[in-house]
């Protein structure tokens, strides 16, 4: 019996390897080395520990598996196929890296059911996994009862040397250790090879000691190639440690089984080649044609289908009992899980008149966040050590900390990049939680990859970015964003809002909350701004709208965003006093405006009106789309200066008088 068990295990492991080898070979592109080396640890995890239902990849209480080393994607696709996921057929395996296939070069959660997060840039996956584990811990603390656990699953992540070299992994691991996320287990594929060759040329630290210093439970399996029981024992030990995340360093041979390329960089990111594939087949005793899987492998692996159905049925029975005993909590939990918002929830958003006191839009944001948090228990988030500058604290809540996972205020510390990826993980937990993360707009540079991935992954995240222009003042050009707004607008499927006042801030939050498949970014002012006549929550949903002067065809159109809309309003008043017909357009979200039909866009910005001025305290590049060849863009195309914010704005021409003068010059 022992021999038979070992035999089927080796057969399954080699099936994972050769599906990966064959797919890469057919595509003439890919990374076969990691799947060949990591197949044993992946098999042990999926076969003995991972709780999932192949026929329902989105079953809530499944364990989450993240392949942080996303270049080894064929490992994950092979597992999904062998264990019975309908999303990855043998034909899909054969279409690896091809046009619109379900098996792209790096895993994409929106493309392939069973893939939890989109991993590609190294280090993102381990940070996503921290977010997934945080979401589990938070929901468990809020909804589990001593006699009824409805949230009870693990997050497993497989990472490599490259992930551990990236700084984001250190940021995220530090937070995971601080929070004591005991249901986070990382399998570290320690194969000592990266693209440039042996990791000895650039990476010689003791990773285990580093993770111990972060507060992780650490183990080492010296023989990850053949010691399946050692791997299993390590995972069992990790599960027994409940107060710390766990790292299991598993030493493997990249490209295991390849006679000439194993343990070399040559097997990391290129096909083995026909000759080496044949030698590897012979070396591992794999006497099957390409893409042929022995029937006994399918029989063994697809026991997971029945097992998964049973696990889900047991959970549903548990939830039914929970629902009977705790109906109020169950209803709230289900509403969050299904993304159901309370009827008329947006009534909580404040509305303003010009008589209301001028405040910064970051302050309006704080008011919105706290109003929303009272009616939407799924909202949680925080700041990268700028809580009292970003104004992102939920006042009636405590801090998410070890032993207080039920709280909704998250302190990320000075770790912008990890914050971004952790927020993505919370959103991609797919439990209905809506995370927000905050810092200064200029520091989106530190987390741009995570913001980009939130858009690519269709993650429902809200980015709260304050100190949105040179008007922040004395901190100077290192902290004054110039190119950031326009560069962020270049990211597809990201809504970038720059609200002019309180109404527009409320409008931005309404769209951000209700748009489930896209992230939103709010760029908010440090300085106070007036509440303007004509602004509206409804107008924001159109992206741009007429603030004033919509009654007739204008002589000139002034287009503004954020705090500069007030300058347009002031200049328009001066021009109208001289008999000029002026239209003021507020454009809080270019992406939403571009999504409107041509009739609406023409009604706001009629093509016949060539005289246009745009006003935004950022680069002028890009505004030609809206002002044309005859218009004037008032902006800043150089770095800022350290001085009081009002002085900086004046010196760079962001005044009513300058907007008026530029408009007059256009009018001749």
C-alpha positions as a printed NumPy array, in Angstrom:
array([[  0.   ,   0.   ,   0.   ],
       [  2.843,   2.395,   0.82 ],
       [  4.471,   1.712,  -2.537],
       [  1.175,   2.261,  -4.368],
       [  0.544,   5.52 ,  -2.518],
       [  4.031,   6.756,  -3.339],
       [  3.599,   5.656,  -6.919],
       [  0.392,   7.608,  -7.47 ],
       [  1.904,  10.627,  -5.736],
       [  4.901,  10.616,  -8.065],
       [  2.638,  10.116, -11.028],
       [  0.566,  13.177, -10.036],
       [  3.655,  15.281,  -9.409],
       [  5.109,  14.369, -12.787],
       [  1.768,  15.079, -14.45 ],
       [  1.996,  18.623, -13.064],
       [  5.55 ,  18.895, -14.348],
       [  4.916,  17.615, -17.835],
       [  1.717,  19.534, -18.439],
       [  3.806,  22.599, -17.625],
       [  6.744,  21.5  , -19.784],
       [  4.539,  20.636, -22.745],
       [  2.518,  23.85 , -22.574],
       [  5.64 ,  26.004, -22.467],
       [  7.166,  23.989, -25.286],
       [  4.101,  24.373, -27.489],
       [  3.878,  28.102, -26.786],
       [  7.636,  28.483, -27.351],
       [  7.435,  30.815, -24.369],
       [  7.143,  30.574, -20.607],
       [  8.795,  29.483, -17.383],
       [  9.023,  25.71 , -16.931],
       [ 11.622,  25.671, -14.147],
       [  9.431,  26.684, -11.225],
       [  6.596,  24.209, -11.936],
       [  9.143,  21.41 , -12.321],
       [ 10.77 ,  22.202,  -8.979],
       [  7.721,  23.279,  -6.983],
       [  5.389,  20.489,  -8.149],
       [  5.958,  18.346,  -5.004],
       [  5.073,  21.111,  -2.529],
       [  2.1  ,  22.205,  -4.635],
       [  0.811,  18.631,  -4.861],
       [  1.091,  18.051,  -1.123],
       [ -0.73 ,  21.312,  -0.411],
       [ -3.553,  20.787,  -2.898],
       [ -3.935,  17.079,  -2.249],
       [ -3.857,  17.037,   1.541],
       [ -4.597,  20.478,   2.904],
       [ -6.249,  22.97 ,   0.572],
       [-10.025,  23.202,   1.044],
       [-11.769,  24.115,  -2.212],
       [-14.663,  23.116,  -4.445],
       [-13.615,  22.747,  -8.103],
       [-17.232,  23.019,  -9.262],
       [-17.758,  26.256,  -7.355],
       [-14.51 ,  28.24 ,  -7.432],
       [-16.183,  31.119,  -5.577],
       [-17.45 ,  29.145,  -2.585],
       [-16.928,  31.625,   0.22 ],
       [-15.187,  29.509,   2.866],
       [-12.579,  27.999,   0.543],
       [ -8.921,  28.32 ,   1.345],
       [ -7.188,  30.878,  -0.852],
       [ -4.103,  29.906,  -2.848],
       [ -1.891,  32.62 ,  -4.317],
       [  0.947,  31.971,  -6.745],
       [  3.039,  35.027,  -5.951],
       [  5.747,  33.767,  -8.303],
       [  3.289,  34.333, -11.124],
       [  5.773,  33.608, -13.907],
       [  5.366,  29.939, -12.956],
       [  1.699,  30.148, -13.944],
       [  1.653,  26.738, -15.608],
       [  1.982,  25.225, -12.136],
       [ -1.374,  26.763, -11.201],
       [ -3.056,  25.945, -14.502],
       [ -1.905,  22.321, -14.247],
       [ -3.334,  22.077, -10.734],
       [ -6.649,  23.644, -11.733],
       [ -6.971,  21.23 , -14.636],
       [ -5.991,  18.093, -12.759],
       [ -8.21 ,  18.844,  -9.763],
       [-11.314,  19.3  , -11.886],
       [-11.872,  23.   , -12.463],
       [-13.988,  23.464, -15.583],
       [-12.171,  26.742, -16.204],
       [ -8.977,  25.008, -17.375],
       [ -9.473,  22.188, -19.855],
       [ -6.732,  20.286, -21.612],
       [ -7.405,  22.469, -24.646],
       [ -6.863,  25.55 , -22.462],
       [ -3.521,  24.094, -21.367],
       [ -2.582,  23.703, -25.021],
       [ -3.495,  27.358, -25.608],
       [ -1.08 ,  28.622, -22.95 ],
       [ -0.075,  32.241, -23.632],
       [ -2.245,  32.487, -26.748],
       [ -4.781,  35.128, -27.798],
       [ -7.654,  35.4  , -25.304],
       [ -6.89 ,  32.03 , -23.734],
       [ -7.819,  31.202, -20.143],
       [ -4.161,  30.418, -19.529],
       [ -2.337,  33.74 , -19.96 ],
       [  1.364,  34.167, -19.246],
       [  0.709,  35.293, -15.679],
       [ -2.414,  34.385, -13.665],
       [ -5.354,  36.762, -14.071],
       [ -8.265,  36.505, -11.647],
       [-10.757,  38.02 , -14.094],
       [ -9.77 ,  35.587, -16.835],
       [ -9.582,  32.209, -15.092],
       [-11.987,  31.029, -12.359],
       [ -9.891,  29.474,  -9.607],
       [ -7.228,  32.17 ,  -9.847],
       [ -7.68 ,  34.338,  -6.759],
       [ -5.506,  37.346,  -7.61 ],
       [ -3.605,  38.701, -10.585],
       [  0.092,  38.121, -10.015],
       [  2.904,  39.101, -12.299],
       [  5.156,  41.76 , -10.815],
       [  7.056,  39.874,  -8.144],
       [  6.109,  40.503,  -4.53 ],
       [  2.561,  41.614,  -5.294],
       [  1.136,  38.159,  -4.595],
       [  2.566,  37.779,  -1.097],
       [  1.24 ,  41.255,  -0.259],
       [ -2.156,  40.346,  -1.764],
       [ -2.116,  37.243,   0.431],
       [ -1.681,  39.432,   3.51 ],
       [ -4.826,  41.293,   2.428],
       [ -6.706,  38.027,   1.92 ],
       [ -5.684,  36.83 ,   5.382],
       [ -6.617,  40.198,   6.882],
       [-10.09 ,  39.947,   5.343],
       [-10.57 ,  36.452,   6.785],
       [ -9.408,  37.542,  10.234],
       [-11.645,  40.605,  10.203],
       [-14.79 ,  38.783,   9.114],
       [-14.131,  35.908,  11.516],
       [-13.779,  38.327,  14.428],
       [-17.002,  40.11 ,  13.505],
       [-19.285,  37.224,  12.648],
       [-18.07 ,  33.967,  14.198],
       [-19.733,  32.794,  17.396],
       [-18.262,  30.404,  19.984],
       [-20.722,  27.729,  18.873],
       [-20.731,  28.531,  15.146],
       [-17.824,  29.419,  12.862],
       [-18.873,  30.585,   9.413],
       [-15.547,  32.241,   8.521],
       [-12.733,  29.749,   8.892],
       [-10.213,  29.364,   6.094],
       [ -6.502,  29.694,   5.362],
       [ -4.515,  31.736,   2.883],
       [ -1.591,  29.891,   1.303],
       [  0.948,  31.622,  -0.897],
       [  3.822,  30.226,  -2.939],
       [  6.623,  32.739,  -3.402],
       [ 10.139,  32.589,  -4.748],
       [ 13.498,  34.268,  -4.395],
       [ 12.404,  37.114,  -6.665],
       [  9.403,  37.884,  -4.447],
       [ 11.67 ,  37.964,  -1.419],
       [ 14.054,  40.357,  -3.137],
       [ 11.294,  42.868,  -3.905],
       [ 10.832,  45.468,  -1.198],
       [  7.051,  45.154,  -1.179],
       [  7.316,  41.627,   0.241],
       [  9.261,  42.943,   3.211],
       [  6.727,  45.689,   3.827],
       [  3.849,  43.218,   3.689],
       [  5.579,  40.533,   5.755],
       [  6.388,  43.089,   8.437],
       [  2.712,  44.011,   8.705],
       [  1.556,  40.384,   8.691],
       [  3.913,  39.618,  11.565],
       [  2.802,  42.696,  13.482],
       [ -0.847,  41.722,  13.055],
       [ -0.179,  38.074,  13.917],
       [ -2.133,  36.681,  10.977],
       [ -1.99 ,  33.044,  12.001],
       [ -3.949,  31.726,   9.029],
       [ -1.402,  32.97 ,   6.521],
       [  1.054,  30.265,   5.422],
       [  3.78 ,  31.006,   2.87 ],
       [  5.654,  28.28 ,   0.995],
       [  9.01 ,  29.711,  -0.073],
       [ 10.407,  27.963,  -3.157],
       [ 14.091,  28.284,  -2.294],
       [ 15.709,  27.273,  -5.585],
       [ 18.617,  29.763,  -5.629],
       [ 18.093,  30.77 ,  -9.263],
       [ 16.844,  33.989, -10.844],
       [ 17.066,  35.267, -14.419],
       [ 20.651,  36.435, -14.063],
       [ 21.841,  33.106, -12.645],
       [ 22.575,  31.968,  -9.102],
       [ 21.046,  34.228,  -6.47 ],
       [ 24.491,  34.312,  -4.834],
       [ 25.403,  37.195,  -7.132],
       [ 22.939,  39.524,  -5.406],
       [ 20.927,  37.769,  -2.675],
       [ 22.782,  36.14 ,   0.199],
       [ 20.775,  37.151,   3.264],
       [ 19.217,  34.623,   5.615],
       [ 15.55 ,  34.905,   4.654],
       [ 14.43 ,  32.728,   7.563],
       [ 16.056,  35.015,  10.106],
       [ 14.516,  38.018,   8.398],
       [ 11.029,  36.528,   8.681],
       [ 11.69 ,  35.515,  12.275],
       [ 12.513,  39.157,  12.951],
       [  9.199,  40.11 ,  11.347],
       [  7.461,  37.878,  13.905],
       [  6.756,  34.865,  11.68 ],
       [  6.91 ,  31.2  ,  12.598],
       [  9.649,  29.765,  10.366],
       [ 10.545,  26.215,   9.252],
       [ 12.899,  24.712,   6.676],
       [ 12.376,  21.602,   4.561],
       [ 15.862,  20.884,   3.122],
       [ 14.671,  18.41 ,   0.469],
       [ 11.677,  19.834,  -1.343],
       [ 12.28 ,  17.559,  -4.32 ],
       [ 11.349,  14.242,  -2.703],
       [ 10.483,  14.703,   0.985],
       [  6.716,  14.858,   0.669],
       [  6.144,  13.864,   4.288],
       [  8.522,  16.584,   5.441],
       [  6.518,  19.152,   3.485],
       [  3.277,  17.807,   4.947],
       [  4.622,  17.917,   8.51 ],
       [  5.751,  21.501,   8.034],
       [  2.285,  22.552,   6.829],
       [  0.694,  20.73 ,   9.782],
       [  3.049,  22.535,  12.149],
       [  2.261,  25.865,  10.524],
       [ -1.471,  25.293,  10.933],
       [ -0.916,  24.547,  14.617],
       [  0.626,  28.003,  15.138],
       [ -2.356,  30.33 ,  15.429],
       [ -0.808,  33.569,  16.66 ],
       [  1.754,  34.148,  13.892],
       [  1.948,  33.805,  10.123],
       [  4.196,  30.982,   8.936],
       [  6.991,  30.771,   6.392],
       [  8.104,  27.347,   5.209],
       [ 11.369,  27.529,   3.322],
       [ 11.408,  24.554,   0.956],
       [ 14.68 ,  24.023,  -0.859],
       [ 14.1  ,  22.727,  -4.374],
       [ 15.894,  22.281,  -7.661],
       [ 14.593,  24.529, -10.407],
       [ 13.881,  22.47 , -13.503],
       [ 14.008,  19.254, -11.47 ],
       [ 14.403,  16.231, -13.749],
       [ 16.099,  18.015, -16.626],
       [ 19.51 ,  16.36 , -17.057],
       [ 21.284,  19.397, -18.518],
       [ 19.296,  22.451, -17.463],
       [ 18.184,  21.733, -13.89 ],
       [ 19.603,  24.195, -11.37 ],
       [ 20.483,  26.724, -14.081],
       [ 19.03 ,  30.03 , -15.201],
       [ 18.455,  28.415, -18.585],
       [ 15.361,  26.649, -17.302],
       [ 13.923,  29.684, -15.534],
       [ 12.277,  31.562, -18.402],
       [ 12.62 ,  29.596, -21.619],
       [ 11.354,  26.306, -23.085],
       [ 13.564,  23.288, -22.5  ],
       [ 13.777,  22.518, -26.214],
       [ 12.69 ,  19.284, -27.887],
       [ 15.893,  17.385, -27.164],
       [ 15.955,  18.295, -23.48 ],
       [ 12.244,  17.529, -23.119],
       [ 12.876,  14.025, -24.451],
       [ 15.789,  13.559, -22.045],
       [ 13.661,  14.8  , -19.133],
       [ 10.87 ,  12.382, -20.019],
       [ 13.353,   9.539, -19.984],
       [ 14.997,  10.737, -16.776],
       [ 11.682,  10.926, -14.882],
       [ 10.238,   7.803, -16.464],
       [  7.384,   9.685, -18.11 ],
       [  6.416,   7.441, -20.995],
       [  3.541,   9.546, -22.31 ],
       [  3.03 ,  11.765, -25.321],
       [  2.687,  15.548, -24.866],
       [ -0.469,  16.587, -22.989],
       [ -1.391,  13.004, -22.133],
       [ -2.394,  12.525, -18.481],
       [ -2.67 ,   8.981, -17.084],
       [ -6.226,   8.113, -16.134],
       [ -5.185,   7.144, -12.614],
       [ -3.925,  10.716, -12.082],
       [ -7.324,  12.118, -13.007],
       [ -9.03 ,   9.543, -10.778],
       [ -6.87 ,  10.497,  -7.837],
       [ -6.914,  14.278,  -8.216],
       [-10.585,  14.55 ,  -9.059],
       [-11.606,  13.042,  -5.784],
       [-11.372,  16.706,  -4.869],
       [-14.677,  17.284,  -6.677],
       [-16.627,  15.082,  -4.285],
       [-14.582,  16.287,  -1.333],
       [-15.166,  19.924,  -2.277],
       [-18.912,  19.432,  -2.655],
       [-18.982,  17.829,   0.791],
       [-16.986,  20.664,   2.352],
       [-19.309,  23.264,   0.871],
       [-22.407,  21.304,   1.946],
       [-21.053,  21.092,   5.495],
       [-20.405,  24.823,   5.507],
       [-23.89 ,  25.552,   4.179],
       [-25.333,  23.411,   6.957],
       [-23.283,  25.364,   9.477],
       [-24.439,  28.644,   7.979],
       [-28.071,  27.528,   8.079],
       [-27.723,  26.848,  11.819],
       [-26.001,  30.21 ,  12.241],
       [-28.8  ,  31.938,  10.365],
       [-31.404,  30.36 ,  12.625],
       [-29.596,  31.361,  15.828],
       [-28.194,  34.74 ,  14.752],
       [-30.536,  36.125,  12.086],
       [-29.428,  39.758,  12.32 ],
       [-25.73 ,  38.93 ,  11.972],
       [-26.47 ,  36.455,   9.17 ],
       [-28.449,  39.042,   7.229],
       [-25.655,  41.608,   7.527],
       [-23.062,  39.016,   6.558],
       [-25.042,  37.941,   3.481],
       [-25.625,  41.53 ,   2.404],
       [-21.902,  42.223,   2.572],
       [-21.011,  38.971,   0.832],
       [-23.381,  39.672,  -2.06 ],
       [-22.483,  43.352,  -2.335],
       [-25.986,  44.461,  -1.44 ],
       [-26.138,  48.106,  -0.451],
       [-28.934,  49.367,   1.803],
       [-31.762,  51.067,  -0.045],
       [-31.136,  54.808,  -0.281],
       [-27.723,  54.352,   1.305],
       [-26.413,  57.44 ,  -0.51 ],
       [-28.774,  59.641,   1.493],
       [-26.008,  59.636,   4.106],
       [-23.775,  61.681,   1.8  ],
       [-23.803,  65.372,   2.732],
       [-24.898,  68.109,   0.343],
       [-23.74 ,  71.71 ,   0.514],
       [-24.73 ,  75.221,  -0.496],
       [-22.467,  78.233,  -1.143],
       [-23.367,  79.465,   2.325],
       [-21.614,  76.505,   3.95 ],
       [-18.151,  77.074,   5.386],
       [-15.214,  76.517,   2.999],
       [-13.131,  73.495,   3.974],
       [-10.552,  71.329,   2.223],
       [-11.857,  68.466,   0.111],
       [ -9.797,  66.12 ,   2.312],
       [-12.074,  67.275,   5.154],
       [-15.144,  66.654,   3.007],
       [-13.682,  63.194,   2.37 ],
       [-13.4  ,  62.538,   6.093],
       [-17.028,  63.532,   6.572],
       [-18.065,  61.205,   3.736],
       [-16.031,  58.265,   5.004],
       [-17.545,  58.515,   8.456],
       [-21.065,  58.924,   7.119],
       [-20.652,  55.925,   4.814],
       [-19.058,  53.778,   7.529],
       [-22.166,  54.163,   9.664],
       [-24.424,  52.652,   7.001],
       [-21.946,  50.326,   5.221],
       [-20.248,  47.926,   7.645],
       [-18.153,  46.561,   4.759],
       [-16.071,  49.743,   4.498],
       [-12.626,  49.507,   6.099],
       [ -9.214,  50.988,   5.476],
       [ -6.604,  53.454,   6.543],
       [ -3.469,  55.358,   5.74 ],
       [  0.245,  54.858,   5.256],
       [  1.123,  56.712,   8.478],
       [ -0.731,  59.88 ,   7.427],
       [ -4.073,  59.32 ,   9.13 ],
       [ -4.33 ,  62.831,  10.521],
       [ -3.17 ,  64.446,   7.286],
       [ -5.279,  62.301,   4.985],
       [ -8.184,  62.48 ,   7.499],
       [ -9.104,  58.835,   6.997],
       [-10.004,  57.66 ,  10.487],
       [-13.431,  56.131,  11.099],
       [-14.166,  57.897,  14.36 ],
       [-16.561,  55.42 ,  15.948],
       [-14.234,  52.463,  15.287],
       [-11.074,  51.143,  16.91 ],
       [ -7.872,  49.996,  15.205],
       [ -7.395,  46.674,  13.433],
       [ -4.682,  45.07 ,  15.563],
       [ -3.711,  41.655,  16.862],
       [ -6.526,  40.679,  19.219],
       [ -8.807,  43.355,  17.775],
       [ -9.425,  42.137,  14.257],
       [-13.051,  43.284,  14.339],
       [-12.051,  46.94 ,  14.066],
       [-12.045,  48.779,  10.748],
       [ -9.229,  51.343,  11.015],
       [ -6.052,  49.934,   9.461],
       [ -2.648,  51.449,  10.172],
       [ -0.285,  50.484,   7.352],
       [  2.738,  52.399,   8.623],
       [  5.078,  54.023,   6.115],
       [  4.482,  51.242,   3.598],
       [  2.618,  52.697,   0.632],
       [  3.33 ,  49.849,  -1.787],
       [  2.297,  47.097,   0.611],
       [ -0.791,  49.11 ,   1.542],
       [ -1.81 ,  49.147,  -2.104],
       [ -1.383,  45.413,  -2.633],
       [ -2.978,  44.548,   0.721],
       [ -6.04 ,  46.63 ,  -0.184],
       [ -6.201,  44.73 ,  -3.468],
       [ -6.105,  41.484,  -1.501],
       [ -8.941,  42.604,   0.763],
       [-11.066,  43.476,  -2.26 ],
       [-10.169,  40.259,  -4.104],
       [-11.167,  38.178,  -1.102],
       [-14.541,  38.596,  -2.812],
       [-16.394,  38.8  ,   0.464],
       [-17.848,  42.23 ,  -0.223],
       [-15.446,  44.241,   1.901],
       [-14.651,  47.659,   0.406],
       [-11.129,  48.735,   1.356],
       [ -9.632,  52.202,   1.089],
       [ -5.99 ,  53.209,   1.287],
       [ -4.585,  56.691,   1.688],
       [ -1.407,  58.717,   1.327],
       [ -0.268,  61.96 ,  -0.334],
       [ -0.917,  62.068,  -4.077],
       [  2.787,  62.44 ,  -4.814],
       [  3.477,  59.083,  -3.135],
       [  1.347,  57.192,  -5.61 ],
       [  4.76 ,  56.794,  -7.26 ],
       [  5.651,  54.376,  -4.456],
       [  2.542,  52.272,  -5.074],
       [  1.754,  52.792,  -8.738],
       [  2.115,  49.105,  -9.582],
       [ -0.478,  48.173,  -6.972],
       [ -2.862,  50.869,  -8.233],
       [ -2.392,  49.635, -11.794],
       [ -3.059,  46.06 , -10.693],
       [ -6.211,  47.097,  -8.846],
       [ -7.525,  48.402, -12.172],
       [ -6.353,  45.346, -14.123],
       [ -7.806,  42.997, -11.486],
       [-11.168,  44.793, -11.344],
       [-10.676,  45.237,  -7.612],
       [-13.17 ,  47.394,  -5.736],
       [-10.683,  49.642,  -3.941],
       [-10.927,  53.331,  -3.091],
       [ -7.653,  55.268,  -3.166],
       [ -7.797,  58.433,  -1.036],
       [ -4.989,  60.763,  -2.098],
       [ -4.657,  64.137,  -0.42 ],
       [ -2.352,  67.165,  -0.867],
       [ -3.187,  67.105,  -4.537],
       [ -1.188,  70.032,  -5.94 ],
       [  1.462,  72.697,  -5.44 ],
       [ -1.051,  74.342,  -3.104],
       [  0.167,  72.047,  -0.322],
       [  2.904,  74.63 ,  -0.01 ],
       [  5.848,  74.586,   2.332],
       [  6.892,  70.937,   1.987],
       [  8.093,  71.908,  -1.46 ],
       [  8.649,  70.145,  -4.775],
       [  9.441,  66.73 ,  -3.264],
       [  5.871,  66.624,  -1.991],
       [  4.076,  68.656,  -4.655],
       [  2.513,  66.462,  -7.366],
       [  2.875,  67.798, -10.894],
       [  2.527,  64.964, -13.407],
       [  0.641,  62.579, -11.146],
       [ -2.973,  63.355, -11.99 ],
       [ -2.533,  63.041, -15.73 ],
       [ -0.32 ,  59.977, -15.43 ],
       [ -2.896,  58.224, -13.251],
       [ -5.569,  59.024, -15.826],
       [ -3.528,  56.977, -18.291],
       [ -4.26 ,  53.782, -16.335],
       [ -7.199,  52.003, -17.996],
       [-10.267,  51.227, -15.865],
       [ -9.296,  53.566, -13.035],
       [-11.658,  56.395, -12.14 ],
       [ -9.619,  59.443, -11.122],
       [-11.683,  62.083,  -9.317],
       [-10.601,  65.603,  -8.475],
       [-13.606,  67.138,  -6.748],
       [-14.096,  70.886,  -6.552],
       [-16.001,  71.042,  -3.273],
       [-18.186,  69.131,  -0.832],
       [-20.919,  68.148,  -3.282],
       [-18.413,  66.794,  -5.77 ],
       [-16.587,  64.88 ,  -3.03 ],
       [-19.872,  63.254,  -2.058],
       [-20.504,  62.493,  -5.718],
       [-17.097,  60.876,  -6.094],
       [-17.744,  58.603,  -3.116],
       [-21.164,  57.638,  -4.481],
       [-19.628,  56.444,  -7.735],
       [-16.693,  54.815,  -5.936],
       [-18.948,  52.794,  -3.636],
       [-21.394,  51.722,  -6.334],
       [-18.813,  50.746,  -8.977],
       [-17.942,  47.209,  -7.94 ],
       [-15.606,  46.203, -10.765],
       [-13.284,  49.199, -10.855],
       [-11.111,  51.084,  -8.381],
       [-11.511,  54.805,  -7.822],
       [ -8.911,  57.382,  -6.839],
       [ -9.8  ,  60.676,  -5.181],
       [ -7.303,  63.542,  -5.414],
       [ -8.115,  65.904,  -2.564],
       [ -6.962,  69.35 ,  -1.522],
       [ -5.072,  70.387,   1.566],
       [ -6.298,  73.977,   1.312],
       [ -9.846,  75.13 ,   1.954],
       [-12.151,  75.541,  -1.027],
       [-15.548,  77.244,  -1.259],
       [-18.735,  75.303,  -1.858],
       [-19.817,  76.457,  -5.296],
       [-23.239,  77.189,  -6.726],
       [-24.236,  74.55 ,  -9.241],
       [-22.07 ,  71.64 ,  -8.113],
       [-23.902,  68.376,  -7.566],
       [-23.538,  64.739,  -6.658],
       [-25.41 ,  63.852,  -9.831],
       [-23.101,  65.913, -12.033],
       [-20.058,  63.966, -10.875],
       [-21.562,  60.746, -12.236],
       [-21.348,  62.314, -15.723],
       [-17.666,  63.084, -15.288],
       [-18.067,  66.684, -16.478],
       [-21.051,  68.994, -16.426],
       [-22.082,  72.609, -16.889],
       [-21.679,  74.566, -13.699],
       [-22.982,  77.824, -15.154],
       [-23.664,  79.382, -18.542],
       [-25.561,  76.523, -20.08 ],
       [-28.497,  78.555, -21.327],
       [-27.034,  79.618, -24.666],
       [-24.053,  79.023, -26.919],
       [-21.091,  80.619, -25.126],
       [-18.313,  82.803, -26.463],
       [-15.804,  80.915, -24.352],
       [-15.678,  77.83 , -22.125],
       [-13.654,  77.647, -18.918],
       [-12.906,  74.061, -17.825],
       [-11.623,  73.393, -14.319],
       [-10.942,  70.554, -11.913],
       [-10.616,  70.498,  -8.153],
       [ -9.749,  73.717,  -6.388],
       [ -9.255,  75.496,  -9.723],
       [-12.971,  75.327, -10.558],
       [-13.456,  78.22 ,  -8.146],
       [-10.93 ,  80.24 , -10.18 ],
       [-12.987,  79.579, -13.306],
       [-16.12 ,  80.757, -11.502],
       [-14.402,  83.95 , -10.381],
       [-13.005,  84.692, -13.839],
       [-16.415,  84.017, -15.41 ],
       [-18.019,  86.615, -13.165],
       [-15.523,  89.243, -14.336],
       [-16.016,  88.333, -17.984],
       [-19.802,  88.383, -17.713],
       [-19.606,  91.841, -16.216],
       [-18.138,  92.855, -19.583],
       [-20.912,  91.17 , -21.556],
       [-19.04 ,  87.986, -22.45 ],
       [-21.096,  84.807, -22.632],
       [-19.124,  82.331, -20.519],
       [-19.696,  78.68 , -19.762],
       [-17.988,  77.114, -16.74 ],
       [-17.535,  73.344, -16.904],
       [-16.42 ,  71.299, -13.927],
       [-14.635,  68.088, -14.935],
       [-14.127,  66.007, -11.789],
       [-13.593,  62.7  , -13.654],
       [-12.348,  62.553, -17.244],
       [-12.929,  58.796, -17.459],
       [-16.625,  59.116, -16.644],
       [-17.039,  61.972, -19.108],
       [-15.457,  59.904, -21.867],
       [-17.941,  57.115, -21.093],
       [-20.915,  59.383, -21.902],
       [-22.579,  59.371, -25.303],
       [-21.604,  61.88 , -27.969],
       [-24.829,  63.85 , -27.566],
       [-24.116,  64.548, -23.914],
       [-20.469,  65.424, -24.544],
       [-21.513,  67.818, -27.294],
       [-24.056,  69.448, -24.977],
       [-21.312,  70.209, -22.46 ],
       [-18.451,  71.033, -24.826],
       [-19.966,  72.036, -28.193],
       [-17.481,  71.624, -31.016],
       [-18.485,  74.971, -32.473],
       [-16.99 ,  76.782, -29.488],
       [-13.255,  76.897, -30.154],
       [-12.258,  79.357, -27.468],
       [-11.551,  77.294, -24.356],
       [ -9.357,  77.552, -21.28 ],
       [ -8.497,  74.634, -19.018],
       [ -7.301,  75.248, -15.488],
       [ -5.638,  72.512, -13.448],
       [ -2.661,  72.699, -11.088],
       [ -0.789,  69.934, -12.885],
       [  0.877,  69.297, -16.224],
       [ -0.833,  70.797, -19.257],
       [ -0.138,  67.701, -21.373],
       [ -3.385,  65.976, -22.253],
       [ -5.636,  68.997, -22.02 ],
       [ -5.367,  69.571, -25.767],
       [ -8.044,  66.904, -26.079],
       [-10.555,  69.341, -24.568],
       [ -9.252,  72.769, -25.537],
       [ -8.106,  72.004, -29.088],
       [ -5.503,  73.939, -31.049],
       [ -6.982,  77.347, -30.269],
       [ -7.357,  76.922, -26.52 ],
       [ -5.106,  77.772, -23.583],
       [ -4.115,  75.341, -20.843],
       [ -3.249,  76.937, -17.523],
       [ -1.121,  74.457, -15.605],
       [  2.371,  73.788, -14.361],
       [  5.004,  71.995, -16.416],
       [  7.906,  72.303, -13.986],
       [  8.561,  71.349, -10.39 ],
       [  7.082,  73.452,  -7.625],
       [  8.683,  75.597,  -4.938],
       [  8.711,  75.596,  -1.153],
       [  6.573,  78.48 ,   0.095],
       [  3.131,  78.997,   1.622],
       [  0.562,  77.328,  -0.594],
       [ -1.302,  80.522,  -1.474],
       [  1.952,  82.149,  -2.546],
       [  2.963,  79.182,  -4.687],
       [ -0.41 ,  79.141,  -6.426],
       [ -0.256,  82.883,  -7.095],
       [  3.303,  82.811,  -8.435],
       [  2.437,  80.008, -10.854],
       [ -0.604,  81.839, -12.164],
       [ -3.428,  80.056, -10.411],
       [ -5.47 ,  83.164,  -9.698],
       [ -8.802,  84.549, -10.861],
       [ -7.012,  87.444, -12.504],
       [ -4.728,  85.203, -14.549],
       [ -7.591,  83.001, -15.711],
       [ -9.486,  86.154, -16.663],
       [ -6.451,  87.542, -18.509],
       [ -5.873,  84.326, -20.469],
       [ -9.542,  84.212, -21.428],
       [ -9.414,  87.841, -22.546],
       [ -6.373,  87.095, -24.686],
       [ -8.345,  84.363, -26.461],
       [-11.292,  86.671, -27.009],
       [ -9.012,  89.261, -28.577]])
